[in-house]
Amino acid sequence: MIIQWLGVFFAYVILDIVWAKYTLAIARNNKVPAAFWSAIVPVLSALVVIQYVTNPWLLIPMALGGAVGTWIAMST
């Protein structure tokens, strides 16, 4: 159970950082980096969705991971 929670948490931390990189690439009109990051977003999203569809309690670490990911992305 704790492994799933940690997996979802860190997957969302990474996903949120990837979203930030994608958004920055779009804002800067960098086509290749934007395309690269946009290819990663749906894969990571799908992996996490599969996890919390089977266990709605995993929405908690998902939300926390998103918050931490945003904080990290904004700090770098």
Buried (B, 14 or more C-beta within 10 A) or exposed (E): EEEBBEBBBBBBBBBBBBBBBBEBBBEEEEEEBBEBBBEBBEEBBEEBEEBBEEEEEBEEBBEBBBEBBBEBBEEE
